[in-house]
């Protein structure tokens, strides 16, 4: 199975995921940490750094300027909606 690449723009999170030191008391977070750590160790996933401006999924979970939003949509091969499309009552 080829490695799945996960791109993250937060270097602190990447460092924490790749670290052998775990310092959280919450059991559910410890379980998630151990699962991610096993996936990285077994080379099923790889967490790599990407600059925020190049991270195309930012448009899904962050507020972006119009320019960055259109750039992300273009990289995902999507077309931005026009205002008249948003006001149409026939869309689901």
C-alpha atoms as one frame of an Amber mdcrd trajectory, in Angstrom:
protein
   0.000   0.000   0.000   1.458   3.393  -0.916   1.990   5.962   1.817  -0.789
   8.521   2.292   0.602  12.049   2.563  -1.114  14.375   5.010  -0.140  18.015
   4.576  -0.246  20.368   7.541   0.637  24.057   7.846   1.303  23.847  11.603
   4.888  22.813  12.330   4.151  22.419  16.046   1.522  19.764  15.328   3.862
  17.945  12.950   6.589  17.919  15.602   4.179  16.653  18.227   2.920  13.874
  15.927   6.470  12.718  15.194   7.681  12.999  18.800   8.065  10.028  21.112
   7.081  12.172  24.107   3.417  12.236  25.024   2.276  14.603  27.774  -1.513
  14.728  27.716  -3.712  13.311  30.464  -6.874  12.733  28.451  -7.391   9.099
  27.497  -9.268   9.761  24.223  -6.503  12.078  23.005  -3.861   9.527  24.037
  -5.678   6.909  21.944  -5.741   9.194  18.888  -2.058  10.093  19.424  -1.073
   6.420  19.636  -3.086   5.594  16.516  -1.441   8.401  14.507   1.989   7.439
  15.886   1.466   3.815  14.760   0.374   4.946  11.291   3.506   7.102  10.964
   5.807   4.354  12.313   4.349   1.791   9.899   4.688   4.322   7.048   0.980
   4.178   6.287   0.799   7.971   6.553   3.379  10.720   6.369   2.717  14.170
   7.825   4.519  16.835   5.815   4.712  20.614   6.115   3.022  22.827   3.559
   2.873  26.611   3.563  -0.554  28.030   4.382  -0.749  29.772   0.996  -0.250
  26.416  -0.755  -2.660  24.453   1.434  -5.728  24.047  -0.782  -7.993  22.656
   1.949  -7.758  25.892   3.934 -10.767  27.121   1.992 -12.834  24.426   3.707
 -11.971  25.215   7.315 -10.621  28.785   7.450 -11.709  32.261   6.477  -9.658
  33.304   3.479  -9.287  36.400   1.390 -11.065  36.260  -1.959  -7.722  35.803
  -3.738  -6.656  32.815  -1.599 -10.137  31.287  -1.833 -10.178  31.478  -5.642
  -6.627  30.129  -5.769  -7.620  27.133  -3.605 -10.720  26.479  -5.696  -8.678
  26.607  -8.898  -6.150  24.101  -7.504  -9.034  21.757  -6.613 -10.420  22.177
 -10.171 -13.584  23.828  -8.826 -15.342  26.911 -10.103 -16.489  29.581  -7.650
 -20.229  30.187  -7.438 -21.587  33.403  -8.806 -23.918  35.416  -6.603 -26.895
  34.674  -8.859 -26.269  30.925  -8.326 -26.453  31.410  -4.548 -29.824  33.171
  -4.765 -31.408  30.535  -6.968 -34.196  28.673  -5.130 -33.751  25.548  -7.270
 -30.460  24.443  -5.736 -30.332  21.851  -2.964
